[in-house]
């Protein structure tokens, strides 16, 4: 399962500005530091759909919220040797019920 890096909107807009200035894909890729294929795909997407935004991702929503993730990471940062079972117990006391696997995946 390969995770791809999301290209920030500012970079996509910069790519389109450079394209409008008649820069080549090779010039743009060196300027923004992305592979030629990525630059090419962004340009083609803009031409075909007229938009640069990403589509909504499919899949099951995450069990933890951003604050839950931050809390887990802060517990780990304070004491890196804390077992997942203990982190799960701490979260359960505050009403967040997670499996051991979810706690491990978040850390």
N, C-alpha and C positions, 0 to 999 in steps of 0.2 A: 504494500500500500504506500505509494509515493505521494507525499504531500507537496503541492506546488506552492510557491511563494506568490502572494497576491501583489500585483503591481499597484502602487499608490496612484490615486487619481491625478496628482500633480505631475507624475512622471508620464502618464498617458497623455495628459494635455500638452506636455513639453514635446512628446513624440509627434503629436498632430501639428504643433506649431512648426517644428522642423520640417515636417512633410510639406506643409504649405509654403515653406521657404525653398522648396524643390531640392532638399537634401536627399541623398541616397540612403537606402536602408543601412548600408555599411557605415556611412558617416554617422547616422543616428545611433546605431548600436554602439559605436565607440564613444559617442558623447554621453549617452545615458547609462552605459555599462550593462546593457541587457543583451542576450543572444539575438542574432538576426531574426531567428524564427519567431521570437516573442514580439519583436518590433513589427515584423511583417503581419503577425496575427492581430495585433492591436490596430494596425492601419486597415486591414481587411474588414475587421469587425465594425469599425467606424464607417467604412464605405457601404457595407451591406445593411447594417441596422440603424446607422445614424447615431448610435449611442456608444459610450465608453464604459458604462456601468456594468458591474458583474451581475449575473443572474443569481437569484436566490438559490442557495445550496439545498440539495435534497438530503434526506436522512433524518434520523431520530434526533430530537433536541437533546442537548446535554442535561444531565441530572443536576449538575452544580451551576450556580450562578457565578458571576465574576467576583462578587464579595466572598463567596465560599472558597473559590480558588485562591484568592489572596490570603484568606485565613489559613488554609492548609499550608501554603507556602511560607507564611510567617511562622507557623509552628515549627516547620522543618528548619527554617533559617535559625531560629532560637536554639534548637537542639536537634542537629541533623540525625542523631541516632534514635529518635523517637519512632517506635514501631507503628505501622499503619493501624494496628488494632487500637492503640491508644489515641491516635488522631481521630479515628472513627468514633470512639467513645466520647471524646471532647466535643465533637460536632453534634453527636446525638443529644448531648445535654442541652444544646441550644436549638434543638428541633430539626436538625438536618440529618436525615436517615440515608446513609450511603453504604454500599457494599465495600468490602476490603479492596476489591479490584478497582473500583472507582477512585478510592483514596490513593491507591498506588499509581493509577494512570494520571491523576491530577498532579502528583508530585513528580 
